[in-house]
Amino acid sequence: MTYLTDKSILNTAQLIDWYHLNKRDLPWRLTKDPYKIWLSEIILQQTRVAQGTSYYLKFTTNYPTVNDLAEASEEEVLKDWQGLGYYSRARNLHTAAKFVANEMGGIFPNSYASIRELKGVGDYTSAAIASFAFDLPHAVVDGNVYRLLSRLFGIETPIDSTQGKKQFASLAQTLLPIDQAANYNQAIMEFGAIQCTPKTPKCHTCPFSISCIALKSDQIERLPIKEKKLKQKKRYLNYLILESDDELLVNKRDGKGIWQNLYDFPMVESATSISERNLSLSKDFQTLLSGSEFKIVVSSKERKHILSHQILFAKFYHIYITDKLEVIKGNFEQIKKTELANKPIPKLIENYLREETNLLSLLGSLN
Ligand code: SF4
């Protein structure tokens, strides 16, 4: 296949017409407020529209302006973010809101370069906000755009290579009609999302099927090309829910990991999946529970949880401490079971608590 720069392959007026006829009604498309557009873009990174919509509505309700978000505590923001994953996005969002509130007088930046300086904002997000809110002529390139352009133009350069990123950015910018930046960017992403989809693109109703190089050369399944395969590390986590009648111990995660500042339970990590007996014989388990009287009352089956760079295998053990929790408290926080609902917790733990424990009734305020 050859890479063609022939602009006639993608008639942008036709693309924008398609968009007006087929676009989904999404709440962030009804505003020109750069703050709300920024919220939607950060929420939608790595998140499906169906899931992201309720979070967008929650954030715009709880924090109607950038100053409201800046004034919230990090714990409140993480709690509202709970379930979306990739928690660094929420922490960056909060940092950026405080920067806009404190350093920019609460006025959201209005140029590509100044938006790009906000924490957690990259090339794609700056182009999206600059074009949607201010009609500035910066072309977006997201996964949908990579897929559509690689198929339409028959581009085989890997989309995750330096050369590929430059090539696709340059092509998208060349195609962008200067006076229709917002419509064009929305249209090209929407087309990739609902027409030229990853697995079963709707080629039979595609307005570009005559010019599409991938369709002509039967390369749809092969394109776009990625050169790097993601390596996912496997980890085995044994969570210990150490409880008395109405209290339990939780662990606030410090350090720089993915779950920084979220709460989980005391945990013993093992090199492979281990049985309850081998767990209770392990040094970490014995150190943690030394000097206490306890009984393992429930052990869960193993749950698999997939993150971008890790596959987690987690088991949960409910351990009733017959003497006082203080004996093993250490650096953990001792809380009432009813307080758990107010703590930001990782999705893996929320799923377990919701689906398999009688703590569910105590989690009524979780979304
Ligand atoms: S013809 Fe098929 S593969 Fe080509 S752009 Fe249209 S939907 Fe995508």
Boltz pocket constraint, residues with backbone or C-beta under 6 A from the ligand:
constraints:
  - pocket:
      binder: B
      contacts: [[A, 148], [A, 151], [A, 152], [A, 195], [A, 196], [A, 197], [A, 201], [A, 202], [A, 203], [A, 206], [A, 207], [A, 208], [A, 209], [A, 212], [A, 213], [A, 214], [A, 215], [A, 220]]
      max_distance: 6.0
